[in-house]
Amino acid sequence: MKVILTTVALLLSVAATMSADVAQPAARQAAPDFTLPTAQGKSVRLSALKGQVVLLDFWATWCAGCKVEIPWFMEFQRTYQSKGLSAVGVAMDEDGWRTITPYLKEHPINYAIVTGDPAIAEHYGVTALPITVLIDRAGRVAATHRGLVDKTTFEKDLRRLLEEGK
């Protein structure tokens, strides 16, 4: 019996690191607004995306887990953009565009990429990568996934948010 309980506890702790529950709407807090630059000299302002579900992905070119997730997020962008999804990648590379631009030429990404800074990292509690934040249509943080996400669970959370407020 002790072995079974230990195994169940271990499985639950592993699952908890891979997924975050989507908070009930009343429990959600406003996502910190930001304006960050794109490689094209434009900017992305989070508050301008209100009315859409935002997949906010904090990543870096050197992050192995990020490289696993990005193709999934590209798939989600293709599949759910027409339903109101906007994915935004916040690249946290210290060298900024000097490192990010060559990476994007070799590995194109189909959603907006901006460069992050220490202030946005602090606002979103980014202490390690990857971190992915799901923001609801009202601009509130619905879930924060730390570490490599479980694709199936993450997509379920994403679809749930896309169905809210239709």
JOQUI-V351941 format. One record per backbone hydrogen bond with DSSP energy under -1.0 kcal/mol. NH is the residue of the N-H (numbers start at 1). CO is the residue of the C=O. If there is no record, write none. Layout:
nh:NH co:CO
nh:NH co:CO
This chain:
nh:5 co:1
nh:6 co:2
nh:7 co:3
nh:8 co:4
nh:9 co:5
nh:10 co:6
nh:11 co:7
nh:12 co:8
nh:13 co:9
nh:14 co:10
nh:15 co:11
nh:16 co:12
nh:17 co:13
nh:18 co:14
nh:19 co:15
nh:23 co:142
nh:27 co:24
nh:28 co:25
nh:31 co:139
nh:36 co:44
nh:38 co:42
nh:41 co:38
nh:44 co:36
nh:46 co:34
nh:48 co:45
nh:49 co:46
nh:50 co:47
nh:51 co:137
nh:52 co:49
nh:53 co:84
nh:54 co:135
nh:55 co:86
nh:56 co:133
nh:57 co:88
nh:58 co:131
nh:59 co:90
nh:63 co:60
nh:67 co:63
nh:68 co:64
nh:69 co:65
nh:70 co:66
nh:73 co:69
nh:74 co:70
nh:75 co:71
nh:76 co:72
nh:77 co:73
nh:78 co:74
nh:79 co:75
nh:80 co:76
nh:81 co:77
nh:83 co:80
nh:84 co:81
nh:85 co:80
nh:86 co:53
nh:88 co:55
nh:89 co:112
nh:90 co:57
nh:91 co:114
nh:92 co:59
nh:96 co:93
nh:98 co:95
nh:99 co:96
nh:100 co:96
nh:101 co:97
nh:103 co:99
nh:104 co:100
nh:105 co:101
nh:106 co:102
nh:107 co:103
nh:114 co:89
nh:115 co:37
nh:116 co:91
nh:121 co:117
nh:122 co:118
nh:123 co:119
nh:124 co:120
nh:126 co:121
nh:131 co:58
nh:132 co:145
nh:133 co:56
nh:134 co:143
nh:135 co:54
nh:136 co:140
nh:139 co:136
nh:141 co:29
nh:142 co:134
nh:143 co:134
nh:145 co:132
nh:147 co:130
nh:150 co:18
nh:154 co:150
nh:155 co:151
nh:156 co:152
nh:157 co:153
nh:158 co:154
nh:159 co:155
nh:160 co:156
nh:161 co:157
nh:162 co:158
nh:163 co:159
nh:164 co:160
nh:166 co:163
